[in-house]
Amino acid sequence: TNSEVLSGTSAILYCVVTGLTKILESVSWEKPDGSSITASGNGFEFDDGSTNFDGSSQTTALTIPTNQTIDDETYNCVLQSDEHDVLGRKIDVHSKVFRMSSTPKFVTLSVEQTLTCTISEVDLNGEVVVTWRETSDGTPLINDDNYGIEQGTVNANGIQDSVLTIKAAKMSTLSGPSFTYKCSARSGQYPTSAESTELDVVANVTTFDVEVTNSEVLSGTSAILYCVVTGLTKILESVSWEKPD
């Protein structure tokens, strides 16, 4: 069983051997550099699966420490079974990682807003499942009168954008100068993989304001007036000027 976790998160790889009538004669794991793991040590946790043998299958597990899950790597499960004449058979088991990021966004409180949680380096064969929360370890948000959630799909570059829509009714209850939501992700392709830690997705509340620049020129000279509108998140729907008449 392959693993796909947030980069820098501990991962567990599994190798399930079936069709047995007795415990395997030998089980070990091989690191990407070719060195062998036959016992726990240096942050790795090794379980040969002998204690969970059920009469026909044996599951061996390797826990990979956080400093070894920075990039995608391939480990090997190495098996010996005399009853099946298997000696030193190697099975590839993949330790895959993804990364998460978000960019603080400027918002107003009077209209619907969206926040984005970006997951990159995702396995192209399957999306991750993103969970949004209002507070750390809070109840997962769902599609309802307050929120809309789009999981997103993985593009050709391995990037998946999950979008949280905060509806206008909910936005009107929030206050600034900023507020934060949380997103976490778990591999959809390898569901036994650990869920990521939560990432803060920050919204900075802008305040609508208008600054004017008056003009003073010689009578009969062309003049320019300015009206500077700040605190926007999009272009004004309408702009016009009104003459003195």
Secondary structure as GFF3:
##gff-version 3
##sequence-region A 1 245
A	DSSP	beta_strand	3	6	.	.	.	ID=ss1
A	DSSP	beta_strand	11	18	.	.	.	ID=ss2
A	DSSP	beta_strand	26	30	.	.	.	ID=ss3
A	DSSP	beta_strand	36	37	.	.	.	ID=ss4
A	DSSP	beta_strand	45	47	.	.	.	ID=ss5
A	DSSP	three_ten_helix	50	52	.	.	.	ID=ss6
A	DSSP	beta_strand	57	64	.	.	.	ID=ss7
A	DSSP	three_ten_helix	66	68	.	.	.	ID=ss8
A	DSSP	beta_strand	73	81	.	.	.	ID=ss9
A	DSSP	three_ten_helix	82	84	.	.	.	ID=ss10
A	DSSP	beta_strand	86	101	.	.	.	ID=ss11
A	DSSP	beta_strand	105	107	.	.	.	ID=ss12
A	DSSP	beta_strand	113	120	.	.	.	ID=ss13
A	DSSP	beta_strand	128	133	.	.	.	ID=ss14
A	DSSP	beta_strand	147	150	.	.	.	ID=ss15
A	DSSP	beta_strand	160	166	.	.	.	ID=ss16
A	DSSP	alpha_helix	168	171	.	.	.	ID=ss17
A	DSSP	beta_strand	178	187	.	.	.	ID=ss18
A	DSSP	beta_strand	199	205	.	.	.	ID=ss19
A	DSSP	beta_strand	209	213	.	.	.	ID=ss20
A	DSSP	beta_strand	226	230	.	.	.	ID=ss21
###
